[in-house]
Amino acid sequence: MKSFTITKNDAGQRLDKFITKACPTLPKSLLYKYLRTKHIKLNRKKAEISTKLNEGDIVDMYISDEFFVKKTPHYDFLSSPVLLDIVYEDENIILADKKQGLLVHPDKGEYRDTLIGRIQHYLYDKGEYNPELENSFKPALANRIDRNTGGIVIACKNAEALRVMCQKIKDREIDKRYLCVVHGKPKEKTATLEGYLEKNEVKNKVYLSKTKTDSNRTIKTRYKTLATKNSLSLLEVELLTGRTHQIRAHLASIGHPLLGDGKYGKLANDKKLGFDKQALYSYKLSFYFSTDGGILEYLNGKSFTVEKVWFAEQLFGKTL
């Protein structure tokens, strides 16, 4: 028998999800059986699978010791180097400046060196994250950006911060601005583009149309031209909708593909100029909460900027 006391980081999740994380070798069939037969109790009583946990709850598990045998801990995140550019950090969050070429999460091609791995390693070294003391939580990212796009990614140090931040992103109470370099000079210095986007999952590519269908989705993209030089333009872009590859595809559709874009641009020519990744950066993040921000309310009204974006400096001599 073993008892778990629900911590602040464990609270808010379903009972079955907690048990799966806290006791990963327990088969699901047994998990549900043990809940039905009261071999697993919540606060000394029978509990439903979907019961939401509160801080201070007690989960008692009257099950075989074999399911509690701990293996020698091996933490994958320790394989990631502690190389981080931090825009802002406090007790709840980190705003990390992810460089182009770095994955935010592991995939089949790269498992060891990722942004989340670097952040977890960094917090582990600082003593702010100890997997041995956590039943189910680990520091996580609230947003993500493509491997070949750079910019600010939000990492949360605790479960409450993660819940609040994800809700704020969902409710569009966080404003993100992007910098990009496009070929040519847009006719209008400032404009709001509208269209319809459909994603081809097999090709991992999107296609734009001026006509609405059952399978495409509305997109709106606002841009402002900041500078033009040598047939290239530096734009600030605001996403009024957030769709896959929206900035890249939308600007390409009006004849201004991003510099270094292999899917929607002129990569063969751009490579000759030394640009093999799209010149796109999520450079500014602002918090505008219209509802209570909970433990993150202190962020309301604040903005954070990556002041040195490599292509803005290299091509236009600009520091933000």
C-alpha positions in Angstrom: 0.0 0.0 0.0 1.2 3.5 -0.8 -0.3 6.9 -0.2 0.2 10.0 -2.3 -0.6 13.5 -1.1 -1.7 15.8 -3.9 0.6 18.8 -4.3 -0.1 22.1 -5.9 1.4 20.9 -9.1 -0.8 17.7 -9.1 -4.1 19.5 -8.4 -6.6 20.1 -11.2 -6.1 16.9 -13.1 -8.3 13.8 -13.3 -7.7 11.0 -10.8 -6.9 8.4 -13.5 -4.5 10.7 -15.3 -2.6 11.2 -12.0 -2.4 7.5 -11.2 -1.1 6.8 -14.8 1.7 9.3 -14.3 2.5 8.4 -10.7 2.5 4.7 -11.3 3.3 4.2 -15.0 3.8 0.4 -14.8 0.2 -0.2 -13.7 -1.9 -1.5 -16.6 -5.0 0.5 -17.4 -7.2 -2.5 -17.1 -6.0 -3.0 -13.5 -6.2 0.7 -12.8 -9.9 0.8 -13.6 -10.6 -2.4 -11.8 -8.9 -1.2 -8.7 -10.9 2.0 -8.7 -14.1 -0.1 -9.0 -13.1 -2.5 -6.2 -11.8 0.3 -3.9 -8.2 -0.9 -4.0 -7.5 2.7 -5.0 -9.3 5.3 -2.8 -9.5 9.1 -2.7 -9.6 10.6 0.8 -10.4 7.1 2.2 -13.5 6.7 -0.1 -14.3 5.2 -3.4 -13.7 7.7 -6.3 -14.8 8.1 -9.9 -12.3 7.9 -12.7 -12.9 11.5 -13.7 -12.8 13.1 -10.3 -10.7 16.3 -10.3 -8.0 16.4 -7.7 -7.5 19.2 -5.2 -4.3 20.1 -3.3 -4.1 18.1 -0.1 -6.2 15.2 -1.3 -4.9 11.7 -0.3 -4.8 8.9 -2.9 -4.4 5.5 -1.2 -3.3 2.6 -3.5 -3.8 -0.9 -2.0 -2.0 -2.7 -4.8 1.0 -5.0 -5.3 4.4 -3.6 -4.4 5.7 -4.5 -7.9 4.0 -1.5 -9.3 5.9 0.8 -6.9 9.4 -0.5 -7.7 11.4 2.5 -8.7 14.0 2.1 -11.4 17.3 3.9 -11.2 16.3 7.4 -12.4 17.5 8.4 -15.8 16.5 11.8 -17.0 16.5 12.4 -20.7 16.7 16.2 -20.3 20.2 15.9 -18.8 21.4 15.0 -22.3 20.4 18.5 -23.5 23.0 21.2 -23.1 22.2 24.1 -20.8 22.4 26.7 -23.6 19.6 29.2 -23.2 18.9 32.8 -24.1 16.5 34.0 -21.5 14.4 37.2 -22.3 12.7 37.1 -18.9 12.4 34.8 -15.9 10.6 34.8 -12.5 9.3 32.1 -10.1 6.5 31.0 -12.5 7.7 31.4 -16.1 10.7 31.6 -18.4 10.5 33.5 -21.7 13.2 31.8 -23.8 14.6 33.1 -27.1 14.6 29.9 -29.2 17.2 30.0 -32.0 16.4 28.8 -35.5 17.3 25.1 -36.0 16.4 24.0 -32.5 13.3 21.8 -31.9 11.0 22.8 -29.1 10.0 19.2 -28.3 11.6 15.8 -29.2 10.7 14.1 -32.5 11.8 11.0 -34.3 14.9 12.7 -35.7 16.0 14.6 -32.6 15.5 13.5 -29.0 18.4 14.7 -27.0 18.8 18.4 -27.7 15.4 20.3 -27.5 14.3 23.6 -26.0 12.2 21.9 -23.3 15.1 19.6 -22.5 17.4 22.6 -22.1 14.9 24.3 -19.9 14.3 21.3 -17.6 18.1 20.8 -17.4 18.6 24.4 -16.5 15.9 24.3 -13.7 17.3 21.0 -12.4 20.8 22.5 -12.1 19.2 25.6 -10.3 17.4 23.3 -7.8 14.0 24.5 -9.0 13.0 21.2 -10.6 13.5 17.8 -9.0 11.6 14.9 -10.7 12.0 12.8 -7.5 9.8 15.3 -5.6 7.1 15.6 -8.3 4.3 13.0 -8.6 3.3 14.0 -12.2 4.4 17.5 -13.1 7.4 18.6 -15.1 8.2 22.1 -16.5 6.4 22.5 -19.8 6.0 24.9 -22.8 2.8 26.8 -23.2 3.4 27.6 -26.9 5.6 26.3 -29.6 7.2 27.5 -32.9 8.6 25.7 -35.8 12.2 24.4 -35.8 13.3 26.9 -38.4 11.5 29.8 -36.9 13.1 31.7 -34.0 11.7 33.7 -31.2 10.0 33.8 -27.8 8.7 30.6 -26.3 6.9 30.5 -22.9 7.9 27.9 -20.4 6.0 27.3 -17.2 7.7 26.2 -13.9 4.6 25.0 -12.2 1.2 23.5 -13.0 -0.9 26.6 -12.1 1.2 28.9 -14.3 0.8 26.4 -17.1 -3.0 26.2 -16.8 -3.3 30.0 -16.7 -1.0 30.6 -19.6 -2.6 28.0 -21.8 -6.0 29.6 -21.1 -4.7 33.1 -21.9 -3.3 31.8 -25.2 -6.6 30.1 -26.0 -8.5 33.3 -25.2 -6.1 35.4 -27.3 -5.1 37.6 -24.4 -1.5 37.4 -25.4 -0.3 39.5 -28.4 2.6 38.1 -30.5 4.4 40.0 -33.1 6.7 38.6 -35.7 9.6 40.0 -37.8 10.2 38.7 -41.3 12.1 39.5 -44.4 10.3 39.1 -47.7 11.3 39.4 -51.4 10.1 42.6 -53.0 8.3 45.6 -51.7 4.6 45.3 -50.8 2.4 47.8 -52.6 0.8 48.9 -49.4 3.0 49.8 -46.5 0.4 48.5 -44.0 -2.4 46.1 -44.9 -4.6 43.3 -43.5 -4.7 40.2 -45.7 -7.6 37.8 -45.7 -8.1 34.4 -47.3 -8.8 30.8 -46.7 -6.3 28.1 -45.8 -6.3 24.4 -46.2 -3.6 22.1 -44.9 -2.4 19.0 -46.7 -1.3 16.7 -43.8 0.7 14.3 -46.1 2.8 17.1 -47.6 2.8 19.2 -44.4 2.0 22.2 -46.6 -0.9 24.6 -46.7 -2.7 26.0 -49.7 -4.6 29.3 -49.9 -7.8 30.2 -51.7 -10.0 33.3 -52.1 -13.1 31.1 -51.8 -14.5 29.5 -48.7 -15.1 25.7 -48.8 -16.0 23.1 -46.2 -12.4 22.0 -45.8 -10.6 25.4 -45.5 -10.4 27.9 -42.7 -10.4 31.7 -42.6 -7.1 33.5 -42.0 -6.3 37.1 -41.4 -2.8 38.5 -41.4 -1.8 42.1 -40.7 1.6 43.5 -41.7 3.6 46.7 -41.5 6.6 47.5 -43.7 9.5 48.7 -41.5 12.3 49.0 -44.1 13.2 48.1 -47.7 16.6 47.5 -49.1 18.1 45.7 -52.1 14.8 44.2 -53.2 14.1 42.9 -49.7 11.6 44.2 -47.1 11.5 43.9 -43.4 8.0 43.5 -42.1 6.3 43.3 -38.7 3.5 40.8 -38.7 0.5 40.3 -36.5 -1.6 37.1 -36.7 -5.3 37.9 -36.3 -5.8 34.1 -36.7 -3.3 31.4 -35.9 -3.0 28.7 -38.5 -0.2 26.4 -39.6 2.4 28.2 -41.8 0.0 31.2 -42.0 2.6 34.0 -42.3 4.8 32.1 -44.8 1.9 31.0 -47.1 -0.1 34.3 -46.9 2.8 36.5 -47.8 3.9 34.1 -50.6 0.4 34.2 -52.0 0.7 38.0 -52.6 4.0 37.6 -54.3 6.3 38.2 -51.3 7.7 34.9 -50.1 10.0 34.9 -47.0 13.7 35.0 -47.5 15.1 31.4 -47.0 11.7 29.7 -47.1 12.0 26.2 -48.5 8.3 25.4 -48.8 6.8 28.6 -50.1 9.7 30.6 -51.3 12.8 30.6 -53.5 15.2 28.6 -51.4 17.6 27.6 -54.2 18.4 31.2 -54.9 18.3 32.2 -51.2 20.8 29.5 -50.4 23.3 31.1 -52.7 23.0 34.2 -50.6 23.6 32.2 -47.4 20.0 32.0 -46.2 18.8 28.4 -45.7 16.2 29.0 -43.0 13.1 31.3 -43.3 13.8 34.8 -42.0 10.9 34.7 -39.5 11.1 35.6 -35.8 8.5 35.8 -33.0 10.3 38.8 -31.5 7.7 40.5 -29.2 5.2 39.2 -26.6 2.7 41.4 -24.8 0.2 40.4 -22.1 -3.2 42.0 -22.3 -5.5 40.2 -19.9 -9.2 41.0 -20.1 -9.9 38.4 -17.4 -8.2 37.6 -14.1 -4.7 36.4 -14.6 -4.5 34.4 -11.3 -0.9 33.9 -10.2 0.3 35.6 -13.4 -1.8 38.8 -13.0 1.5 40.7 -12.5 2.3 40.2 -16.2 -0.7 42.1 -17.3 0.3 45.1 -19.4 3.9 44.0 -19.8 5.8 43.5 -23.1 9.0 41.6 -23.8 11.2 41.9 -26.9 14.1 40.2 -28.5 16.1 43.3 -29.3 18.6 41.7 -31.6 17.2 39.6 -34.4 20.0 38.4 -36.7 18.4 39.2 -40.1 17.1 42.6 -39.0 20.7 43.5 -38.0 22.5 41.8 -40.8 20.3 43.1 -43.7 18.9 46.3 -42.4 21.2 47.4 -39.5 18.2 47.5 -37.2 18.0 46.8 -33.4 14.6 46.6 -32.0 
